[in-house]
Amino acid sequence: MAAVWTFVGIHTIAPHSALALLLTWARDALAMGARHPGALAVLRAATKTAQQGVPSEYRSVVAVRAGRPDVLEVVLRTLPEPRRGEARVRVEASGVSAVDVQMRQGISTYPPRFPFTPGYTAVGVVDAVGEGVTAVAPGDRVVVLTETGGYAEYVFVRRHPMMRIPASLDAGEVVAVALNYLVAHQALSRAARIRPGQAVLVTGAAGGIGSAIVQLGQLLGLRMYGAADAAKYHWLTDHGVLPLDAQGADVVDIVRRLEPEGVDAVLDGVGGEWVDRALAVLRSGGVLVEYANPGSPGRTLRLLLRAVRHNQAGCGARIRSYSTGLWRLDGRPLLAAWATLYELLEAGRIRPVIAGRIPLSEAARVHTLLEGGDAIGTLVLIASPAKAAE
């Protein structure tokens, strides 16, 4: 298992390339004020080596306006040098999420300003850094929570969460963990405070985040009930989950019959549509965790107000929410969760379900697939066409 440490406030997992180790030595020596005569020379030489072959332009996917998937266009941009405090990352793969789709549709809780580049997560290699950057160096392989901008061959990182990861990890699995397993981990541990052996109901149980909750739930020995479309029941059954109708028909009766005292948590990835049914199947003291984007500022506000009124009424079960945006208040829980999850991935204890690996140029098709609702697991955009395969 890779060693984990903290440097300049960023949790990192040791990279395995000789170049990266050399860069790290030089950077750390300089950061600590060392007077080693070769440190600056090594850093400059390695940076120059890393920048050889850098193109003058790069591809980026842009949503030119709100609308259907065909509003996504591939454009060429001039590749600039990183500014002060900025790291430039050559992207290997980007995760595709429901949040990307909602932003493209213009119905997100935080609607973007068009045109914009979607993409909540990316994995790649740092190829250049601006003045003042010491936490990463050229040659480091990193995962980044971009929030927007990930659908591109290069991303520029200034203050968003970023972590060094081993070169051995699969790029598609890395971006699946970066968002889907992060949300699953925090919904279970931070919001629901779930304990081994408890019972949970998961909506959207075979999707990107739902499948992550199922795998982490297996590690905890949870009794799991999963709401999904009938076509996905086989996957849930194979993973020890009792499948239930995604439309909610008879869910309350079935769960109450099997769990007379109620389940310990409901993890809702639908976005507020399950509140009544969730509260009906929760035990006293249970928790409904809302982690999905309700779809608009108005719907988000209504859900939050309902949660406040319900929790103040002291009705037994509670409603909590989780958002990755909490990193802006305190990034340490996110980085700590990443460190744990990437150790689990490297050890083979979790294995993300990849629904498809598709070239960056086909982002519109990927959004169409995701909206169709047939995908099990995570869809991934590959920035390098040679590595993309259905």
N, C-alpha and C positions, 0 to 999 in steps of 0.2 A: 504494500500500500504506500502511496506517495507521502512524503513528509509534508506537513502543513506548517506554515509559519506566518507571521505578520510583518509587513514592511511598509512603512509610511502609511499606515492605516488601511492597507489593502491586504486581505487574506490571499495567499497564493499557494499553488500546488507546484512543486518543483518541475520545471521543464527538463527534458532529457537530451537535448542536442548540445553538442560540444560548443557550438557558437553561442548558444544562449547562456551556457554556464560561464563562458569567457566574458561575454557582455555583462553578465550579472556581477562578476568579480570586479571588473573595471568600474562599473557604475557605483557599486557599494563602496569601493575604495575612495572614489571621488566624493561621494556623499558624506563619508565619515571624515573628510579632510585629510586623507592619506596623502603622502608625498611620494608615493611609488612612482619612479620616473616613467614606467611603461603604461600606467593606468590610462592617462589621457590619450596616448597614441593608440592603445588597443581599442578604446571606445570609438575614436574617430575612424580607424581603419575598418572596424566591424560595421559601423554605420554605413560607410561608403560601400562595403561589400554587399550589405543588405539592400542598398538602393540601386545596385546595378540591374539593368533590365527593367526598371520601372517605366511604365508607359506614360505618354503625355496626356492620355485621356482614359476614362473609365466609364463603364456602363452603370446606369442607375435606373430603377423602375420608378416612374412617377405617375401618381393619380392626378390627372390634369383637372379634374372636377369631380364632384360627388356623382355617384351613379353606379351602373352595373360594372362587372369585371372588365369590360372592354374600354373603360376609361384609363386603365393601366397601360402606360406606354414606356418603351425602353428608349432612353436618351443617352447621348454621349456628353460627358462633362469634362472640362479641363481638370487634370489632377494637380491640385496645388500642394505646396509643401505645408507641413503642419505648422500651425501658429504656436506662439508661446503657450505653454501649459497643455498642449494637445498632442495626442498620439495618433498616428495614422496606421490603420489596420487593413491589411489585404485580406479580404473576406473569402473564406472557404464555403460557408453555408449560412443560410438564414432560416429561422423558424417562421412558420406561417400560422397565425392564430386568428381566433374569432375577433379579437380586438382590431387586427389589421383590416378585416372585412368591414367591421362597423365604422372604422375611421374612413375607409374608402366610400362607404355609403353616406357619410356625413351625419350618422345618428349616434355617434359616440357620446359618452358622458362629457368628454373634453374634445369637442369637434376640432379637427385640424384646420389650418388655413391652407387652402388649395392654391397652387399645386404643391404636393408634398410627396415624399418617399416613404411608403410604409415599411414595416419591419421592426419587430419588438426585440429580437435577439439576433446576435451574429457571433460566429466563431472564426478566427483567422490568426494571422501572424503580424505582429508589429513590424513595419518595415521602415518607419522613420518616426522621430519624436521631435517636438519643438523644444525651445529653450526652457529650462526649468523643470522638465519632466524627469523624475528619478524613480518612480514606482515601477515602470516597465522600460524595456530597452529593445532596440531592433533585434529580431530573432525570437523574441518571446511569443509563444502561442497563447492566445487569450480568448476568453469568452466575455461578451459585452451585453449588458442590458441596454439596448439602444433606445427603446420605446418607439422611435421613428427613425427611418434612415437605413434600416438593416438590409433592404432589398437593393444591394449595390455591390460592386466589386471592391470598393474601398469605403470604410467608415472612419470618421474622425471623432475621437473620444476626448472629452475634456473633464467632465465631472460625473458622468454616468458610471454605475458599478462595472468594474472590470476585474477579472481574476486570471492569473496565469494557470494553465492546465497542461497535463502531459501530452506530448506529441502522439502518444499511442492511442488516444481516445478517438473514436469515430466522430466525424464532424456532425453528422445528422443527429446522433445520440446526444452530443454535447448541447446543441441548441434546443432539443426536446427537454433536456434536464433544466436548461437555463430559465425557462418560463414555466412549462407545465409541471415539472416535478417540484420546482420552487413553490408554486402556488399550492400544490398538493401537500407538500411538507408543512408549509406555514398554516394552511387551513386545518390540518390535523393536529399539529403540535402547538401552534401559537393561539389560534382562534378557538378550536374545539377542545384543546388540551386533552386529547384522547389518550386512553391508556390501553395496554395490551389486553386482548380478549373482549373488548367492548363491541357493541353493535352499532353499525352505521348504515344510513341510506344515502346513496350517491345518485344524483340526477346527471344525465349526460354521461353515464358511467363508462361508455366505450370510446369517448372522445379523447382529445389530447390530454386534458387535465384529469378527466375521469379515469382513464386507463392508468395514469400515474398514481392516483389515489388508490386504485385497486392493488397495484404492485406494492406500494408502501403499506397498505393494509394487510397484505399477505405477510409481510415481515413482522407485523405486530400481532398476527393471529386474530384479526378482527372477524366478526360475523358480518358479512356484507350483503346488502340488498342494492341492486342497481337498476335504475330506470333507464331504458334504452329502446330503440326501435327493434322490432322482432328480428330483423336481419342480423342484429349484433348479439342476439341471445347466446349463440354458440360460443362466442369469445368470452362472455361473462361466465358462462357455466364452466368452461375450461379453466377459469381462474378462480373458481370457488365462490362465485357471486350468484345469488339467486336473482334471476332477471325479472323485471316488472315492466308493465306497460308504460312507455314514455309519455303517454297522454294522461297518465294518472288514474286510469279506470281501475277501481277495486284495490288501489294501492293501500289505502288506509285499512281496509278490512283484512287484507292479506298480512300486512306487517303486524297489525295488532293481534291477529290470531297466533302468529309465530313469536311475537315479542309482547306478551301481555302487559308488561310494565312500560313498554315503549323502548325505542332505540336511544342510544346515548347522544348521537349527533346525526344531523342531516346536512350534507355538503351539497349545496345547490349551485350548479353550473349553468342554470337556465336564465337566471337574472330576475328573480322575484316572483315568478309565476307559480311557484310551489309553496308559497308561505303558508297558506291555510292547511294544505295537506301535511306539510312538514310539522307544523305545530300540533296537528292531530295525532302524529305517530311518535312524538318525542316523549320521553319519560319526564317526570318532574326533575328539574335541574339539568335537563338536556339542552343542547345548543343547536340552533340553526345557523350555519355559516353561509353567508352570501358572498361568493367570490367572483361571480360573473358580472359583466358590464350590463346594467339594465337597458342600455340602448339610447338614452337621451338624458340631458340634465334634469328635465322634469320628472322622469320616471325614477332617476336616482334619488332625487330629493324626496319624492313620495315614499320610497322604500326606507330611506333613512328616518323620516318622520314616523313611519309606522313602527320601526324598530325602537325608537325612543319611547313612544307611547306604550308599546307592549312591555318593554323592560321596566319602565316606571310603574306599571300596573302590578308587577310582581306576580305574574301568572304561572310561575313554575319554570317553564322553559325560557331560554333567552335567545335573542337574535343578535348575532355579531357579524361583522364583515371583515374581509381581508382584501387589501389592494397592494400590488407591488409598488405603487407610488409612495408607500410609507417610507421607502428608502430615503426620501428627501428629508424626513424628520430625523431618522436614525438608520444609517446604512448597515450597522453591525449585524442585526438579525439576518438580513439578506445574505451578506457575505459568509456568515457562519453556516447558514443553511446550505449555501453553495459548496462550501468546503466539505460538509458532511456528505452531500449528495454525490459529488464527484469522486469521493473516496469509495462510496457504494458502487458507483458505476465502474470504476477501475477494478474493483474487487469482483465484479460480475454479479453483485447481489441485486441489482436492478438492471433491466434491459428494456429501454424504451421501445415502444411499438412504432415503427416508421411506416406510415401509410403509403408514402411515395417520395422518391428523390427526383426532382424535376428541375431542368435548367432554369436559370434566372430569367431568360428571355421569355419563358412561358408562364410568367406570374399570373396573367389573366386566367389561364386554364386552371391553375392551382386554386385560385379563388372560386372558380366555378365548381370545382370538385368539393371544396370545403363547404360551400353553401348548399350543395346537394345533400349533405348529411350522411353519405354512405361510407365515408372514410373511418377506419378504426385506427386510432392513434394520431400521430403527428405527421403533417405534410411538411416537406423540407425543400427549400430552393437551394440549388447548388450553383455557386458562382463560377465554378470551373466546368465547362461543358463535358470534358472528358470523364468527369467523375459522376455525371448525372445519369440515372437509370430509373425506369419506372419501378 
